[in-house]
Each structure stands twice: as structure tokens, then as C-alpha cells.
């Protein structure tokens, strides 16, 4: 990976292990996760005293305690203790990543690894579709278990590709870099289309529009806005406008948005039904919840259908860990995002485009989690904490008059 922009890959430093892990992660959760774990352990070994003194990490400690208490009172204790592994291990990972991702040079390097690493993932996904595969059938999932999980991963790499692309347009980047970014952009767009996730489509559109506004390209803003309005009009406008617009927009898009492709779903499979059930769970146990991973057996007992989660992270946490814990968790994340947003607005433009990419990537992830919960995939879960670790460093690194550390 030494030919990528940024500092070079050197093992066995923690930063070198992290780069290796991120590069391998989309292809192998086990190998990539192991390399990241080595990096995390090395960081904690060297920086333990500093890490445990940071107030931001105290908040995670409090959340960890709340999750354990919820598990003690769980109605499905075996499932809940296992469910802790979707959360607790990532808390020390987040703290360690904050140390490693402590400068814009490393943010840029990480973005390049993710962007270039998405090319073989998308390539495998295309081969998968050509071979008649995918899960569900006909929807691209590549190395991931399900199309929506894959779409969430691509949403991040798509956003970072745009971020690096904006930087490239604003500077004299080498031609090789621009060709890589173009290939990644086209591949990620194709993957978003063929993953067939309405959630990812909407978030990708808003991310693209945000970058167009940031870049000041008014003509492109009009093109993207008109394109989005045309697709939405084909799906939801009244007649005869809808019929006319459907002559321009392929049914693949407007039929998916209106759910015409799946017109006879049982009521128990609708998200609104799942959300209502999860909220009723939260109201019955607002303090401790029912325990992590309890939604599935309780919903199955009531509705006689198996569902892995209620398709909304906040409602899942409210139902399974209690409303208080869910609110505390979102306030903790929200504080990071607001502080980072203020730093973005006040900082200079030297690294602003790159920082904006990470900030938008996490916003897109957060929005995605309002309609789906892909955190049960280690790769997507880890990627979210990684992006948040970058964002949490904004106030210290891109604020006005900041003296950046040069590696």
C-alpha cells in the first residue's frame, strides 16, 4: 500500500497494523479485525494512563455499565450477554483509534485505503450478479451477508471518494490519483444502484448534494436537484405528472421507492409494525429494557415470524437497554458531532474538504441506522467507530490557529 498518498505502511507499529487491518477488512472480517486488534492493544499498552483520564471515555464507561446492568435484568440473559459483544469491545477500540487517527495526514491515508480497497469488493459484487447471485437474489452483496449491509459499507466509501475527489479538484493532484478516484466513484455508484437499498440511495443523494454545495458548483446543484426531483416525481407525484415522468425514469427506481416491487408484504414484516412493537417494549421497561438481542424472540413469540432486529437503532436500544440508556448514548454521539461541526465551520480550508467527508460519512451512517441496523456485521460496526474517532478529533486538530503535528 506504499504507493497510496500519505505516510508509508511500516509494521509492527500500531499505525501500520491499523492500515493493514483496514485494507484487509472488507475481504476478511477475521484477518482484518485481528490486525486492528493488534493495533488497539499496542496503543492501550503505551497510552493507558492518558486514555483513562479523558472525559469522553468516561462517558463510554458509564454506557458500558448501563449495558451490563440491562443485561443482568434481561429476560433472555444468554442472548444478552452475547449481545454485549456488538458494543462493549468497540469502546476501547474507539479510544485507541482516537490516538492513531490524530492528524489529517492519517485521515487522508485511511480514506485512500478505504476508497481503493472498495474496488475489488465492488468487482467481486459485479461478478456475483453476473453469476446470478446476491442476497436477496439479484441484489449485490459482494463479500457481505446481505445487500443492505453491503450498501452501508459502500455509502461510507462513496462519501470518502467524493471527499478525496473534491480535494483533487482543488489541488494539482497527480493523474494517477484522479483515475483511481474516478474508478472508485463509478464503481461505488454502480454498487449503490445494484445493492438496491432505498436507504442508501437517499443518503448518497444528500451526501452528493452537500459536496456540490460545499464546492460552490451551482450548475451541478441544479442538475442533481433536478435529477432527484424527477425520480421522486416519478414515484410520488400526482397524475398525469407521475405518468409523464415515468417515461424518463426506469421502473427499477420508482417502483423500488414506492415498494411496487414487493406489493404484498405481510403486516408483521413492515417496519412500522416492528417500530411499534419495539416502542411498546421500551414503554414497559424504560429503565433497564428487556436485554440486548431480546427483540427477536419476543417479536417471534408475538408475531410468529423471525426478525433479527427492529430496523431502527434508537428504538432497538430503547427496547433492549431502556429509554434512558438509549438517550444517553445518542447524546454522547450528538455532542461529538456538534463539536466537530463547529470546528468544521470555524476551521481553515486546508483539510476542511477531507474533514467534511468524514463528518458526512458518519451522518450518513447515523441516518442509515434509522431504517436498518447493520452493526451486527463486524466490518460495518468497526468502520462506524473508526469514522467517529476521526470526527471526535476535529475540535483539537482543525480549529482556527491550530498548530498541526507533522509526522
Secondary structure per residue as TSV (DSSP state, phi and psi in degrees):
chain	resnum	aa	ss	phi	psi
A	1	X	-	360.0	10.0
A	2	X	T	-68.9	-17.6
A	3	X	T	-81.7	-7.2
A	4	X	S	-76.1	152.0
A	5	X	S	-60.3	146.9
A	6	X	S	109.5	-174.7
A	7	X	S	-71.8	158.8
A	8	X	-	-83.5	157.6
A	9	X	-	-78.2	117.4
A	10	X	-	-131.3	116.1
A	11	X	T	-95.0	150.6
A	12	X	T	-104.0	36.5
A	13	X	S	-67.5	152.7
A	14	X	H	-56.4	-40.4
A	15	X	H	-64.3	-38.2
A	16	X	H	-65.2	-42.1
A	17	X	H	-63.9	-37.9
A	18	X	H	-65.2	-44.6
A	19	X	H	-59.8	-44.5
A	20	X	H	-60.9	-44.7
A	21	X	H	-62.7	-43.9
A	22	X	H	-65.1	-37.4
A	23	X	H	-66.5	-36.0
A	24	X	H	-88.1	-24.4
A	25	X	H	-51.1	-47.8
A	26	X	T	-63.2	-26.5
A	27	X	T	-87.5	-32.6
A	28	X	-	-148.4	110.4
A	29	X	H	-64.0	-36.2
A	30	X	H	-67.6	-52.1
A	31	X	H	-69.1	-44.8
A	32	X	H	-64.3	-43.2
A	33	X	H	-63.2	-36.8
A	34	X	H	-64.9	-42.2
A	35	X	H	-65.0	-40.9
A	36	X	H	-64.4	-39.1
A	37	X	H	-61.6	-40.6
A	38	X	H	-59.7	-44.4
A	39	X	H	-60.5	-43.3
A	40	X	H	-64.6	-44.4
A	41	X	H	-62.4	-42.9
A	42	X	H	-63.2	-39.3
A	43	X	H	-65.5	-47.1
A	44	X	H	-63.2	-35.6
A	45	X	H	-62.9	-36.1
A	46	X	H	-90.9	-30.4
A	47	X	H	-119.6	22.0
A	48	X	H	-53.7	-50.4
A	49	X	H	-60.7	-40.7
A	50	X	H	-70.4	-38.6
A	51	X	H	-65.8	-39.5
A	52	X	T	-77.0	-8.4
A	53	X	T	-94.3	-5.5
A	54	X	-	-85.7	125.8
A	55	X	H	-55.9	-34.1
A	56	X	H	-59.9	-36.7
A	57	X	H	-77.9	-24.9
A	58	X	H	-62.3	-37.4
A	59	X	H	-60.5	-40.3
A	60	X	H	-66.1	-35.7
A	61	X	H	-62.2	-41.4
A	62	X	H	-64.7	-40.5
A	63	X	H	-65.6	-38.3
A	64	X	H	-61.6	-42.8
A	65	X	H	-61.9	-42.4
A	66	X	H	-63.3	-38.3
A	67	X	H	-66.4	-38.3
A	68	X	H	-66.8	-43.4
A	69	X	H	-59.7	-43.5
A	70	X	H	-59.7	-39.4
A	71	X	H	-67.1	-36.6
A	72	X	H	-60.5	-36.5
A	73	X	T	-96.4	13.9
A	74	X	-	-68.2	148.7
A	75	X	S	-85.6	-11.4
A	76	X	S	-130.6	70.8
A	77	X	H	-58.3	-39.7
A	78	X	H	-62.8	-45.0
A	79	X	H	-64.9	-38.2
A	80	X	H	-70.2	-39.1
A	81	X	H	-63.5	-39.1
A	82	X	H	-67.3	-35.7
A	83	X	H	-63.4	-24.4
A	84	X	G	-60.2	-27.0
A	85	X	G	-69.1	-13.7
A	86	X	G	-81.0	-6.7
A	87	X	T	-129.7	-61.4
A	88	X	H	-55.6	-44.4
A	89	X	H	-61.2	-24.8
A	90	X	H	-79.9	-14.6
A	91	X	H	-67.5	-51.9
A	92	X	H	-66.6	-28.0
A	93	X	H	-63.3	-45.5
A	94	X	H	-58.2	-44.7
A	95	X	H	-62.0	-43.3
A	96	X	H	-69.1	-39.0
A	97	X	H	-63.7	-30.9
A	98	X	H	-61.0	-30.6
A	99	X	H	-75.4	-43.5
A	100	X	H	-72.4	-36.6
A	101	X	S	-97.1	58.5
A	102	X	-	-105.7	17.0
A	103	X	S	-159.5	149.5
A	104	X	H	-57.9	-32.2
A	105	X	H	-58.4	-38.0
A	106	X	H	-77.3	-31.5
A	107	X	H	-60.3	-43.1
A	108	X	H	-66.4	-43.3
A	109	X	H	-61.1	-45.8
A	110	X	H	-60.7	-42.3
A	111	X	H	-61.5	-42.3
A	112	X	H	-64.4	-40.9
A	113	X	H	-62.0	-43.2
A	114	X	H	-66.9	-41.9
A	115	X	H	-67.3	-50.1
A	116	X	H	-68.0	-35.3
A	117	X	H	-65.5	-21.0
A	118	X	H	-73.7	-18.9
A	119	X	H	-63.0	-51.6
A	120	X	H	-66.0	-29.7
A	121	X	H	-64.9	-46.4
A	122	X	H	-66.7	-40.2
A	123	X	H	-59.5	-41.8
A	124	X	H	-65.9	-37.6
A	125	X	H	-63.1	-39.6
A	126	X	H	-64.5	-44.4
A	127	X	H	-61.2	-37.1
A	128	X	H	-60.7	-46.4
A	129	X	H	-66.2	-39.3
A	130	X	H	-62.8	-28.5
A	131	X	T	-87.5	4.9
A	132	X	T	82.0	20.9
A	133	X	-	-98.8	-157.4
A	134	X	T	108.6	159.9
A	135	X	T	-143.3	111.8
A	136	X	T	-62.5	162.4
A	137	X	T	-53.6	132.3
A	138	X	T	90.7	-6.7
A	139	X	S	-113.5	130.6
A	140	X	-	-67.0	131.7
A	141	X	-	-131.5	-11.0
A	142	X	T	53.7	-127.0
A	143	X	T	-83.9	2.9
A	144	X	S	-97.3	162.0
A	145	X	S	-75.7	-24.8
A	146	X	S	-149.2	152.0
A	147	X	H	-61.2	-40.5
A	148	X	H	-66.9	-35.3
A	149	X	H	-65.8	-44.3
A	150	X	H	-60.9	-42.0
A	151	X	H	-61.2	-36.7
A	152	X	H	-64.7	-42.9
A	153	X	H	-60.6	-46.5
A	154	X	H	-65.8	-32.3
A	155	X	H	-57.7	-38.8
A	156	X	H	-70.2	-48.2
A	157	X	H	-66.6	-33.5
A	158	X	H	-62.2	-45.2
A	159	X	H	-64.3	-43.9
A	160	X	H	-69.0	-31.2
A	161	X	H	-63.0	-44.6
A	162	X	H	-62.0	-39.7
A	163	X	H	-61.4	-49.6
A	164	X	H	-66.0	-32.8
A	165	X	H	-65.5	-41.3
A	166	X	H	-62.6	-43.2
A	167	X	H	-59.4	-42.4
A	168	X	H	-63.5	-40.1
A	169	X	H	-68.6	-27.3
A	170	X	T	-90.2	-0.5
A	171	X	T	-140.1	172.7
A	172	X	T	-90.2	71.6
A	173	X	-	-76.1	149.4
A	174	X	-	-61.5	151.4
A	175	X	H	-60.1	-34.1
A	176	X	H	-59.4	-42.7
A	177	X	H	-62.4	-42.5
A	178	X	H	-67.1	-36.3
A	179	X	H	-66.9	-39.3
A	180	X	H	-61.9	-43.5
A	181	X	H	-66.1	-38.6
A	182	X	H	-65.0	-43.1
A	183	X	H	-62.9	-42.1
A	184	X	H	-65.6	-41.7
A	185	X	H	-62.0	-48.1
A	186	X	H	-64.6	-41.2
A	187	X	H	-65.0	-42.2
A	188	X	H	-68.3	-37.2
A	189	X	H	-63.3	-44.7
A	190	X	H	-60.9	-41.1
A	191	X	H	-65.8	-39.8
A	192	X	H	-63.3	-40.6
A	193	X	H	-64.9	-48.5
A	194	X	H	-81.3	-17.3
A	195	X	H	-70.2	-22.2
A	196	X	T	60.0	44.5
A	197	X	-	-107.9	112.7
A	198	X	H	-60.2	-36.3
A	199	X	H	-59.1	-48.5
A	200	X	H	-67.8	-37.9
A	201	X	H	-58.4	-48.9
A	202	X	H	-61.8	-43.9
A	203	X	H	-68.7	-38.5
A	204	X	H	-64.2	-39.4
A	205	X	H	-61.3	-45.3
A	206	X	H	-66.9	-37.6
A	207	X	H	-62.6	-47.3
A	208	X	H	-60.6	-41.9
A	209	X	H	-64.0	-38.4
A	210	X	H	-62.7	-41.4
A	211	X	H	-68.7	-36.2
A	212	X	H	-64.5	-42.2
A	213	X	H	-63.4	-43.6
A	214	X	H	-61.1	-41.7
A	215	X	H	-76.3	-12.1
A	216	X	T	75.3	22.2
A	217	X	-	-89.2	89.7
A	218	X	H	-65.0	-39.5
A	219	X	H	-63.9	-39.1
A	220	X	H	-70.9	-31.9
A	221	X	H	-61.6	-41.0
A	222	X	H	-66.7	-40.5
A	223	X	H	-63.9	-48.2
A	224	X	H	-66.1	-42.6
A	225	X	H	-62.1	-42.6
A	226	X	H	-66.8	-39.2
A	227	X	H	-63.8	-44.9
A	228	X	H	-64.0	-41.4
A	229	X	H	-64.8	-36.2
A	230	X	H	-65.1	-44.5
A	231	X	H	-65.2	-45.6
A	232	X	H	-64.8	-37.9
A	233	X	H	-63.8	-39.8
A	234	X	H	-63.5	-28.1
A	235	X	H	-87.1	-42.1
A	236	X	H	-125.4	-7.8
A	237	X	-	-67.8	153.9
A	238	X	-	-71.1	159.6
A	239	X	T	-72.2	148.5
A	240	X	T	-89.2	-2.6
A	241	X	H	-57.1	-43.1
A	242	X	H	-59.0	-44.6
A	243	X	H	-65.3	-39.1
A	244	X	H	-65.2	-45.1
A	245	X	H	-66.3	-28.7
A	246	X	T	-71.4	-12.6
A	247	X	T	-73.0	-23.2
A	248	X	T	-96.5	-34.0
A	249	X	S	-100.3	127.6
A	250	X	-	-59.7	144.5
A	251	X	H	-60.5	-25.0
A	252	X	H	-51.4	-36.9
A	253	X	H	-87.2	-55.0
A	254	X	H	-70.4	-31.3
A	255	X	H	-70.6	-32.8
A	256	X	H	-70.5	-41.4
A	257	X	H	-64.3	-36.0
A	258	X	T	-90.6	0.4
A	259	X	T	66.8	22.3
A	260	X	G	-67.6	-21.7
A	261	X	G	-71.9	-22.7
A	262	X	G	-131.6	69.6
A	263	X	T	-78.6	-14.1
A	264	X	T	-118.7	41.3
A	265	X	-	-69.5	138.1
A	266	X	-	-63.8	149.4
A	267	X	G	-57.7	-35.7
A	268	X	G	-69.3	-14.8
A	269	X	G	-92.7	-8.5
A	270	X	S	-72.8	143.9
A	271	X	H	-61.9	-36.5
A	272	X	H	-61.8	-36.0
A	273	X	H	-67.5	-43.0
A	274	X	H	-63.7	-42.7
A	275	X	H	-64.4	-42.4
A	276	X	H	-61.6	-40.9
A	277	X	H	-66.1	-43.5
A	278	X	H	-62.8	-39.6
A	279	X	H	-68.1	-35.9
A	280	X	H	-66.1	-35.4
A	281	X	H	-62.1	-45.9
A	282	X	H	-62.7	-39.0
A	283	X	H	-68.3	-31.4
A	284	X	H	-75.3	-31.9
A	285	X	T	-133.4	73.2
A	286	X	T	-72.3	-19.8
A	287	X	T	-92.9	-47.6
A	288	X	T	-110.7	-14.8
A	289	X	-	68.4	-173.5
A	290	X	S	-98.8	-4.3
A	291	X	-	105.0	141.6
A	292	X	T	-56.6	142.1
A	293	X	T	67.1	17.1
A	294	X	H	-86.5	-19.4
A	295	X	H	-57.5	-46.0
A	296	X	H	-57.3	-54.1
A	297	X	H	-67.9	-33.9
A	298	X	H	-69.8	-40.4
A	299	X	H	-67.2	-39.1
A	300	X	H	-65.6	-39.1
A	301	X	H	-65.2	-34.0
A	302	X	H	-85.7	-43.4
A	303	X	H	-103.9	-9.5
A	304	X	S	62.2	38.9
A	305	X	S	-148.9	142.6
A	306	X	-	-89.4	129.8
A	307	X	-	-136.2	136.5
A	308	X	S	-74.0	-23.7
A	309	X	-	-168.9	168.2
A	310	X	-	-88.3	12.6
A	311	X	S	61.6	32.5
A	312	X	-	-162.5	118.2
A	313	X	H	-64.5	-43.0
A	314	X	H	-63.5	-44.0
A	315	X	H	-65.9	-35.8
A	316	X	H	-63.4	-45.7
A	317	X	H	-65.5	-40.3
A	318	X	H	-62.3	-41.3
A	319	X	H	-72.7	-40.1
A	320	X	H	-95.3	-25.0
A	321	X	H	-121.1	-6.0
A	322	X	-	104.2	149.7
A	323	X	H	-62.9	-38.6
A	324	X	H	-61.7	-47.1
A	325	X	H	-65.3	-41.1
A	326	X	H	-61.9	-44.6
A	327	X	H	-64.0	-42.1
A	328	X	H	-62.3	-42.4
A	329	X	H	-62.7	-45.3
A	330	X	H	-69.8	-32.5
A	331	X	H	-66.9	-38.9
A	332	X	H	-62.5	-47.2
A	333	X	H	-66.8	-41.2
A	334	X	H	-61.7	-38.9
A	335	X	H	-60.4	-41.7
A	336	X	H	-62.9	-44.9
A	337	X	H	-66.1	-40.7
A	338	X	H	-67.0	-45.1
A	339	X	H	-62.1	-40.0
A	340	X	H	-67.4	-39.2
A	341	X	H	-62.7	-40.4
A	342	X	H	-63.7	-40.7
A	343	X	H	-64.3	-37.7
A	344	X	H	-61.5	-43.4
A	345	X	H	-69.3	-31.1
A	346	X	H	-94.6	-18.9
A	347	X	S	-77.2	168.8
A	348	X	-	-79.3	175.0
A	349	X	S	-90.6	5.8
A	350	X	T	-58.0	-46.8
A	351	X	T	-123.2	18.6
A	352	X	H	-68.5	-40.2
A	353	X	H	-62.9	-42.1
A	354	X	H	-64.9	-46.1
A	355	X	H	-62.4	-40.6
A	356	X	H	-59.3	-37.6
A	357	X	H	-60.1	-45.8
A	358	X	H	-67.0	-40.0
A	359	X	H	-63.5	-45.0
A	360	X	H	-67.6	-35.5
A	361	X	H	-61.4	-41.7
A	362	X	H	-72.6	-36.5
A	363	X	H	-60.8	-41.7
A	364	X	H	-64.1	-41.1
A	365	X	H	-60.6	-46.0
A	366	X	H	-61.1	-41.5
A	367	X	H	-66.3	-39.5
A	368	X	H	-59.4	-38.0
A	369	X	T	-71.6	-8.7
A	370	X	T	-75.1	-19.1
A	371	X	T	-123.4	-5.3
A	372	X	-	-159.8	164.4
A	373	X	-	-134.2	84.5
A	374	X	G	-86.9	9.6
A	375	X	G	-67.5	-12.0
A	376	X	G	-72.3	-12.0
A	377	X	S	-87.7	120.3
A	378	X	H	-54.9	-39.0
A	379	X	H	-66.7	-45.5
A	380	X	H	-69.3	-40.4
A	381	X	H	-60.7	-48.9
A	382	X	H	-63.8	-39.3
A	383	X	H	-61.2	-39.6
A	384	X	H	-63.1	-44.9
A	385	X	H	-66.4	-32.8
A	386	X	H	-65.7	-46.9
A	387	X	H	-63.4	-39.8
A	388	X	H	-65.2	-35.1
A	389	X	H	-63.7	-38.0
A	390	X	H	-64.1	-48.4
A	391	X	H	-60.7	-37.6
A	392	X	H	-65.2	-19.8
A	393	X	T	-87.5	-5.5
A	394	X	H	-57.0	-49.9
A	395	X	H	-57.3	-30.5
A	396	X	H	-86.0	-24.5
A	397	X	H	-113.5	-21.9
A	398	X	S	-121.6	11.7
A	399	X	S	-68.2	162.1
A	400	X	T	-59.1	144.8
A	401	X	T	61.3	23.7
A	402	X	-	-76.8	136.0
A	403	X	-	-92.8	103.3
A	404	X	-	-74.2	142.1
A	405	X	-	-77.2	129.6
A	406	X	-	-102.9	126.1
A	407	X	-	-72.9	360.0
